């Protein structure tokens, strides 16, 4: 499947900070449904291929939350970075779903489900690694070897786990308020049991802390977390990521941000620092 | 009615760029319904009262579009400006409405309606001038004499007309893609006929071009307009504003922005320049 690419239909395009904010649709062969994603191209991309970063969004989001709310385009234009924002799950009336905001559509957890009925479509890890990345490489004015990844909450978990499991694919990694150890929080336990089954040995490949313990931390990781985030203690648990990173050759840089919550007001306040972090390594 | 103030209920508060993004509800005595508005307070407001700017949104918006999409907080924090974002019309099941996005709820046009059934609640000019401004003056850490106003599309029209009709209340004025002469475009003609009746003499007090011809331009005005805005030729007509401003002691500064459209991607790209414009005069 690797290196197949999808035909893209451009559904929207708007000038933004001298570059272009573009939205594409395509028929995903990995997910077996129509998917939408967004790309920001900075002004520098009109002259030469640019470095690029994938943004993975959190529970309930699609590709538009980040595009409209994070205020990232200004900094991406300053640094000459493209940003690719996929959706958070397979989509559509034919895709299995349940009446919950933390499972099913909008809550794909960036893994490959093995359990029925989820396994037919919920293959978000394969979608990003084997379909979206080759498609972006072939169709966008980016430098394929200069790739970073970041995300928020469930998408912070996605960015950390996809990068830790595929360290050669990503040169820079950061996260806002990530779910640091889904094996040890209610959101993760619920989703992993449904998507991956009851055997928690199958969960470890999608748990950042387990991946660091197993394979090490091959680059510095920047994490920002608000102290007034209502999910901090029960769901996010950055202290587990700090523990897992102890003794690693590269640091985990955890910024606890006094008084900030889990919203895009928090993300937009610090997105500039994350984009500078990626630009430094790309 | 002047100088009465409303009791406010805080419904949301989030840290943003070192300041606070806050949302309030109140029972409006001018509009006779419950209204919501938002306030951004920059970090400087914790030390001293700050200058402030009102943002008026366009058709279909409420107070949240600007707050979540414009990316203004970063610049407001840099310049030490508070921003107040009201809703665009009276709201609720008891408020008259029609099945249209350019009339009724979400489309108040910042005027005082004189025609039934609109006149009972559609008093947005009075709401802002005689209720919201006194309420903000009494409850927020702002300098009451240091007030600016700006807006987008219908809200650009609102900012220009409220300021031109009340030049002593506002020290700085700017607009994105304003409806420059509602008397001479389909959106304005439809709304003014409904809200103000068929006699177009009653329309002139809400038309920027007429107000400039009648009273002059008492400060410089900054306007940004995208060249690829699909409403440019039929609805917005900045050339009428340029004509009306000829020979005035202060300039109309019109920036035509190549390739930009009518969206918040356009606004966010240039909001920093507008906030600097206001900070320069406040």
Contacts between the chains, C-beta under 8 A, distances in Angstrom:
chain1	res1	chain2	res2	distance
A	14	B	260	7.7
A	14	B	261	5.3
A	14	B	263	5.3
A	14	B	265	4.1
A	14	B	266	7.2
A	15	B	226	7.2
A	15	B	228	7.2
A	15	B	257	7.6
A	15	B	259	4.5
A	15	B	260	4.4
A	15	B	261	6.7
A	15	B	265	6.6
A	15	B	266	6.8
A	15	B	269	7.1
A	16	B	265	4.2
A	16	B	266	7.9
A	16	B	268	7.1
A	16	B	269	5.7
A	17	B	268	7.7
A	17	B	269	4.9
A	18	B	269	7.5
A	21	B	265	5.4
A	68	B	68	7.0
A	68	B	69	5.1
A	68	B	264	6.7
A	69	B	68	5.1
A	69	B	69	6.6
A	71	B	71	3.7
A	71	B	74	6.8
A	71	B	268	6.8
A	73	B	265	7.5
A	73	B	268	7.0
A	73	B	269	7.7
A	74	B	71	6.8
A	74	B	268	7.4
A	74	B	269	7.9
A	74	B	272	7.9
A	226	B	15	7.2
A	228	B	15	7.2
A	257	B	15	7.6
A	259	B	15	4.5
A	260	B	14	7.6
A	260	B	15	4.4
A	261	B	14	5.3
A	261	B	15	6.7
A	263	B	14	5.3
A	264	B	68	6.7
A	265	B	14	4.1
A	265	B	15	6.6
A	265	B	16	4.2
A	265	B	21	5.4
A	265	B	73	7.5
A	266	B	14	7.2
A	266	B	15	6.8
A	266	B	16	7.9
A	268	B	16	7.1
A	268	B	17	7.7
A	268	B	71	6.7
A	268	B	73	7.0
A	268	B	74	7.4
A	269	B	15	7.1
A	269	B	16	5.7
A	269	B	17	4.9
A	269	B	18	7.5
A	269	B	73	7.7
A	269	B	74	7.8
A	272	B	74	7.9
